[in-house]
Amino acid sequence: MTHIPLIDMQRYYRGDAAERADLAREVDAACLDTGFFKVAGHKVPDALVQELLAAAHGVFALPIEREMAVTAPTGTMLRGYLPLHTHRLARSRGVGTPPDLCAIFSLARPALEPGRSVVDPEATQPVIWPEEPADFSTVYSGYYYLIDGLAADLMKLFAVALGLPESYFADKIDDSFAALNTFGYPAQSDATKDGQLRAGTHSDFGGLTILLQQPDAGGLEVMGKDGAWHFLPPQPGRFVINIGDLMAQCTNHRWCSTPHRVVNPSVNVMTKQSRLSVGFFCHPNFEAMAECIPTCRDEGGGSKYAPVKAGTYMRRKIMAVCTPSAALA
């Protein structure tokens, strides 16, 4: 699937209202089609991306006992280290599979700004930082705030694409409990079980995802409208963007939240090839009501879905993919 659209954010940052409207139409077309596109021309420096990938490799190279030292407390979402066999992403679609072959380091907003009031009880929990690598918290904090800014800019484009004021989503994501998750897929020395993948078939849960892929290790596949799986190769300097289930629901399924997965490497490289990716998941405010966007209602003014509190929806989705032994259970 190398043909998914490329959105150049420089056209947003430098353009006038007409240029932004043209760009929003391209975003709308992508979201109508597969819900996937790529982004270039963003404000995240390549040097920071390289530092982030190096720090991520460093934390997954630690001995398991040091990784487990930053495991999230029981009942806490989106914090700390989650070991292999913690998630079954296909469960979010009601499909039972063996556990995914992936470890995760999860963090949320590095610090709350003065005067900020976050209702989400999970977002008030402190981030759990590993002691190694030494620059991990500095690098990740810098990346988080830049990527959070990109998400806010994309949500402005989404609003224009849906025929809404550019600021429509601003008060719905200003206390967002977004997650920055680093996914470590180790080289595979053991035979996998039937149906076991690095990440099982799923669609993302929230508003939008900004994915950074390790440049030299693929594996991401997206289901096309033809029902076949299509490889989505990593491209340096570009992020993969896709919308989640909650955004699709709020658009009355005008926009698509498309299934995707991370497949295992070929047999000849199984013991050699690890993989790493970093995903920023922009979820709405915990107390925000996820309801049909006015411009997306059907001809009779109705919606396919009843309103639901975003935090309730997201907690249900996140908890569904965790095994009973997971830190989140």
C-alpha positions in Angstrom: 0.0 0.0 0.0 2.6 2.5 -1.1 -0.1 4.7 -2.8 -1.7 6.1 0.4 -1.8 9.9 0.2 1.1 12.1 1.4 0.0 15.2 3.2 2.6 18.0 3.3 2.0 20.0 6.5 4.1 22.8 5.2 1.0 23.7 3.1 -0.9 24.0 6.4 1.8 26.0 8.2 2.5 28.4 5.3 -0.8 28.4 3.5 -3.7 30.8 3.6 -7.3 29.7 4.2 -7.8 28.5 0.7 -4.6 26.4 0.7 -5.6 24.9 4.0 -9.1 24.1 2.6 -7.5 22.3 -0.3 -5.3 20.3 2.1 -8.3 19.4 4.2 -10.1 18.0 1.1 -7.1 15.7 0.6 -7.3 14.6 4.2 -11.1 14.0 3.8 -10.5 11.9 0.7 -7.9 9.8 2.6 -10.2 9.3 5.6 -13.1 8.4 3.3 -11.0 5.7 1.6 -8.9 3.9 4.2 -8.4 6.3 7.1 -4.6 6.1 6.4 -2.2 8.7 5.1 1.4 9.8 5.6 2.6 13.2 6.8 5.7 15.1 5.8 6.7 18.7 6.4 6.1 18.5 10.1 8.0 20.2 12.9 9.7 17.1 14.4 13.5 17.3 13.7 15.1 14.2 12.3 17.8 14.5 14.9 15.2 14.1 17.6 13.7 11.1 15.9 17.1 9.4 15.8 17.7 10.2 19.5 14.2 8.8 20.3 14.9 5.5 18.4 18.2 5.2 20.1 16.7 5.7 23.6 13.9 3.2 22.7 16.4 0.6 21.7 18.3 1.2 24.9 15.3 0.6 27.2 14.3 -2.6 25.4 17.9 -3.8 25.6 17.9 -3.7 29.5 17.9 -6.9 31.4 14.3 -8.1 32.1 14.5 -7.4 35.8 15.4 -3.7 35.2 12.5 -3.4 32.7 10.1 -5.0 35.2 11.2 -2.4 37.8 9.2 0.2 35.8 6.1 -1.9 35.4 2.8 0.0 36.0 0.9 -0.5 39.3 -2.1 -2.8 39.0 -5.1 -0.9 37.6 -3.1 1.9 36.0 -3.4 2.5 32.3 -0.9 4.0 29.9 2.1 3.9 32.3 5.4 2.1 32.4 6.6 -1.2 31.0 4.3 -4.0 29.8 6.2 -7.2 29.1 5.8 -9.7 26.3 2.5 -11.7 26.2 0.6 -8.8 27.9 -1.7 -7.8 25.0 -3.9 -9.6 22.6 -5.0 -6.8 20.2 -7.3 -9.0 18.2 -9.5 -9.2 21.3 -10.6 -5.7 20.6 -12.5 -7.1 17.6 -13.8 -10.1 19.6 -11.2 -12.6 18.2 -9.3 -14.9 20.5 -5.6 -15.3 19.6 -2.4 -16.2 21.4 -0.7 -13.2 23.0 1.0 -10.7 20.8 4.8 -10.9 20.4 5.4 -7.4 21.6 6.6 -5.5 24.7 5.4 -2.0 25.3 6.7 1.1 27.2 3.9 3.5 27.7 3.8 7.0 29.0 1.4 9.9 28.9 1.9 13.7 29.2 5.3 14.0 30.9 4.0 16.7 33.3 0.9 18.7 34.0 1.1 22.4 33.2 0.4 24.8 36.1 -3.3 25.4 36.6 -4.3 22.4 34.4 -7.2 20.4 35.7 -7.4 16.8 34.3 -10.5 14.9 35.3 -9.1 11.6 34.0 -7.8 9.7 37.1 -5.2 7.9 35.0 -3.8 11.1 33.7 -3.0 12.4 37.2 -0.7 9.4 37.9 3.0 10.3 37.5 4.8 9.0 34.5 7.1 6.0 35.3 10.5 6.8 33.9 13.3 4.2 33.4 16.6 5.1 35.0 18.4 4.0 31.8 19.2 5.2 29.2 20.1 8.4 31.1 18.6 10.8 28.5 15.4 8.8 28.1 13.1 11.3 29.9 14.6 14.3 28.2 14.3 12.9 24.7 10.8 11.5 25.2 9.5 14.7 26.8 10.8 16.7 23.9 9.3 14.3 21.4 5.9 14.1 23.2 5.2 17.9 23.1 6.1 18.2 19.5 4.0 15.2 18.4 1.2 16.4 20.6 1.3 19.7 18.7 1.2 17.9 15.4 -1.9 16.0 16.6 -3.6 19.3 17.5 -2.8 20.6 14.0 -4.2 17.5 12.4 -7.4 17.8 14.4 -7.7 21.4 13.0 -7.4 20.0 9.5 -10.0 17.3 10.4 -12.4 19.9 11.5 -12.1 21.8 8.2 -12.4 18.6 6.3 -15.7 17.9 8.1 -17.1 21.3 7.3 -16.6 22.6 10.9 -14.8 25.6 12.4 -11.0 24.9 12.7 -11.3 25.1 16.5 -14.1 22.6 16.7 -12.1 19.9 18.4 -9.9 22.2 20.6 -12.0 21.9 23.8 -12.4 18.2 23.3 -8.7 17.4 23.3 -7.2 20.1 25.6 -7.2 17.7 28.6 -6.5 14.7 26.4 -5.2 11.5 28.0 -3.1 10.8 25.0 -0.6 7.9 25.1 2.9 7.7 23.7 3.6 4.0 23.4 6.9 2.4 22.2 6.5 -1.1 20.8 9.4 -3.5 21.0 9.2 -6.6 18.8 12.1 -8.9 19.6 13.8 -11.2 17.2 11.9 -14.5 17.2 13.8 -17.7 18.1 10.9 -19.9 18.9 8.1 -21.2 16.7 4.9 -19.1 16.9 1.6 -20.5 17.8 -1.3 -20.6 15.3 -2.6 -17.1 14.8 0.1 -15.5 16.8 1.5 -12.2 15.4 3.7 -9.4 16.6 0.4 -7.4 16.8 -2.9 -9.0 16.1 -5.5 -7.6 13.7 -7.1 -4.5 15.2 -8.2 -1.0 14.5 -7.0 1.7 16.8 -9.3 2.9 19.5 -9.3 6.6 19.8 -9.2 9.8 17.7 -6.0 9.5 15.6 -2.6 7.8 15.7 0.7 9.2 14.7 3.1 6.3 14.0 6.9 6.4 13.7 8.3 3.2 12.2 11.9 2.0 12.5 13.3 2.7 9.1 14.9 -0.7 8.4 12.3 -3.1 9.7 8.8 -3.4 8.2 5.9 -5.6 9.2 2.9 -3.2 9.2 0.0 -4.4 7.0 -3.2 -2.6 6.3 -6.4 -4.3 5.0 -7.4 -2.8 1.7 -10.9 -2.4 0.4 -10.2 -5.5 -1.7 -10.1 -7.5 1.5 -6.4 -8.3 1.0 -3.5 -7.3 3.3 -1.1 -4.6 1.9 2.4 -3.9 3.2 2.9 -0.3 4.4 6.7 0.3 4.3 8.4 2.7 6.6 9.7 5.9 5.1 12.3 8.1 6.8 11.0 11.6 7.7 7.3 10.6 7.3 4.8 9.6 9.9 1.9 7.2 9.2 -1.4 8.7 10.3 -4.6 6.8 10.8 -7.9 7.5 12.5 -9.3 5.3 15.3 -12.7 3.8 16.1 -13.9 6.7 18.2 -13.3 9.2 15.3 -15.0 6.8 12.9 -18.0 6.6 15.3 -18.2 10.3 15.7 -18.3 10.8 11.9 -21.2 8.3 11.8 -18.7 6.0 9.9 -18.3 8.5 7.1 -14.6 8.0 7.8 -12.9 4.6 8.1 -11.1 3.0 10.9 -9.3 0.3 9.0 -7.9 -3.0 10.4 -4.2 -3.4 10.4 -1.6 -5.8 12.0 2.1 -6.4 12.4 3.2 -9.7 10.9 6.1 -11.9 11.9 9.3 -11.6 9.9 10.1 -14.2 7.3 11.7 -17.5 8.5 15.1 -16.7 7.2 15.4 -13.5 9.4 13.3 -14.5 12.4 16.3 -14.8 14.8 18.0 -11.7 13.5 15.3 -9.0 13.0 13.8 -7.1 15.8 11.4 -4.2 15.2 10.5 -1.0 16.9 7.8 1.6 16.5 6.5 4.5 18.4 2.9 5.4 18.4 1.2 8.6 19.6 -2.5 7.9 20.3 -4.6 11.1 20.5 -7.6 10.3 22.7 -10.2 12.9 23.6 -10.6 14.3 27.1 -11.7 11.7 29.6 -15.0 13.5 30.3 -15.7 14.5 26.7 -18.9 13.1 25.2 -18.1 11.2 22.0 -21.2 11.9 19.8 -22.1 12.3 16.2 -20.5 15.4 14.6 -23.3 17.7 13.4 -22.1 17.6 9.7 -22.1 13.8 9.7 -25.6 13.0 10.7 -27.8 11.1 8.3 -30.5 12.7 6.2 -33.0 12.4 9.1 -30.6 13.9 11.6 -29.9 10.6 13.2 -26.7 8.7 14.2 -25.7 5.1 14.2 -24.4 5.4 17.7 -25.6 6.8 21.1 -23.3 9.3 22.8 -20.7 7.8 25.2 -18.2 9.3 27.5 -14.8 9.1 25.8 -13.0 7.8 29.0 -15.6 5.0 29.5 -15.2 4.0 25.9 -11.4 4.0 25.9 -11.1 2.2 29.2 -13.3 -0.6 27.9 -11.3 -1.0 24.7 -7.9 -0.9 26.5 -8.9 -3.4 29.2 -10.3 -5.8 26.6 -6.9 -6.5 25.0 -5.0 -7.2 28.3 -4.5 -10.7 29.6 -5.6 -11.5 33.2 -1.9 -11.5 34.3 -1.2 -8.1 32.7 -0.3 -5.0 34.8 -3.5 -3.4 33.6 -5.8 -6.2 34.7 
